[in-house]
Amino acid sequence: MEKLIEDKLSELSKVLEVPVDLTEDKENENKLRPSYNMPALIAKLYALFVFAGWPVPAALPSYVGVHADIEFWKKHFTEKALAEAQPPPETAQP
């Protein structure tokens, strides 16, 4: 179960572009394990909902607390739209 949760959190961190730190697990021979920044994950997801105009419950962080993440999503989607609007490079014909 723990591996499944770590896989899901890793994928979510990747999708939301939130870095994952590695920390030593003192209980498991000091092996490195991922350390997820849960407040940043929640803030990025909340910011995406606000940016998309979706209603969000009041239990989530305040709008002011995630304003930088809203700007992140604006930039992210603008860059993605520009990249998709660029024509593909022409390939050389023999």
C-alpha positions as CSV (number, residue, x, y, z in Angstrom):
1,M,0.0,0.0,0.0
2,E,2.8,2.4,0.9
3,K,4.4,1.9,-2.5
4,L,1.1,2.6,-4.3
5,I,0.7,5.8,-2.4
6,E,4.3,6.9,-3.1
7,D,3.7,6.1,-6.8
8,K,0.5,8.3,-6.9
9,L,2.2,11.1,-5.0
10,S,5.2,11.0,-7.3
11,E,3.0,11.2,-10.3
12,L,1.0,14.0,-8.8
13,S,4.2,15.9,-8.0
14,K,5.4,15.4,-11.5
15,V,2.1,16.5,-13.1
16,L,1.9,19.6,-10.9
17,E,5.6,20.3,-11.2
18,V,6.3,20.3,-7.5
19,P,9.8,19.0,-6.6
20,V,10.1,15.9,-4.4
21,D,13.0,15.9,-1.9
22,L,14.8,12.8,-0.7
23,T,15.2,12.2,3.0
24,E,16.9,9.5,5.0
25,D,14.6,6.9,6.6
26,K,16.2,6.3,10.0
27,E,13.9,3.3,10.6
28,N,15.0,1.6,7.4
29,E,18.8,1.5,7.4
30,N,19.0,5.2,6.5
31,K,17.7,4.5,3.0
32,L,16.6,7.5,1.0
33,R,12.9,7.9,0.5
34,P,10.8,10.6,-1.2
35,S,9.5,13.5,0.9
36,Y,6.4,15.2,-0.6
37,N,5.6,18.8,-0.1
38,M,1.9,18.4,0.6
39,P,1.1,22.1,1.1
40,A,2.6,22.9,-2.2
41,L,0.7,20.0,-3.9
42,I,-2.6,21.2,-2.5
43,A,-1.9,24.9,-3.3
44,K,-1.0,24.0,-7.0
45,L,-4.1,22.0,-7.4
46,Y,-6.2,24.6,-5.8
47,A,-4.6,27.3,-8.0
48,L,-5.5,25.2,-11.1
49,F,-9.1,25.0,-10.0
50,V,-9.3,28.8,-9.5
51,F,-7.5,29.5,-12.7
52,A,-9.9,27.2,-14.6
53,G,-12.9,29.0,-13.0
54,W,-14.1,26.0,-11.1
55,P,-15.8,26.3,-7.7
56,V,-13.6,25.4,-4.8
57,P,-14.6,24.6,-1.2
58,A,-13.7,27.1,1.5
59,A,-11.7,24.4,3.4
60,L,-8.8,24.8,0.9
61,P,-6.1,27.5,1.3
62,S,-7.1,31.1,0.8
63,Y,-6.8,32.7,-2.6
64,V,-4.1,35.0,-1.4
65,G,-2.0,32.0,-0.3
66,V,-2.0,30.5,-3.7
67,H,-1.8,33.6,-5.9
68,A,1.7,32.7,-7.1
69,D,0.5,29.3,-8.1
70,I,-2.3,30.8,-10.1
71,E,0.3,32.8,-11.9
72,F,2.3,29.6,-12.4
73,W,-0.7,28.0,-14.2
74,K,-1.2,31.1,-16.4
75,K,2.4,30.9,-17.5
76,H,2.3,27.1,-17.9
77,F,-0.8,27.1,-20.1
78,T,0.5,30.2,-22.1
79,E,3.8,28.5,-22.8
80,K,2.0,25.2,-23.7
81,A,-0.4,27.0,-26.1
82,L,2.5,28.8,-27.8
83,A,4.4,25.6,-28.2
84,E,1.4,23.9,-29.8
85,A,0.7,26.8,-32.1
86,Q,4.2,26.6,-33.6
87,P,4.3,24.7,-36.8
88,P,6.3,21.5,-36.8
89,P,9.8,21.7,-38.3
90,E,10.0,20.8,-41.9
91,T,11.7,17.5,-42.6
92,A,14.2,17.2,-45.5
93,Q,12.8,15.4,-48.5
94,P,15.2,13.1,-50.4
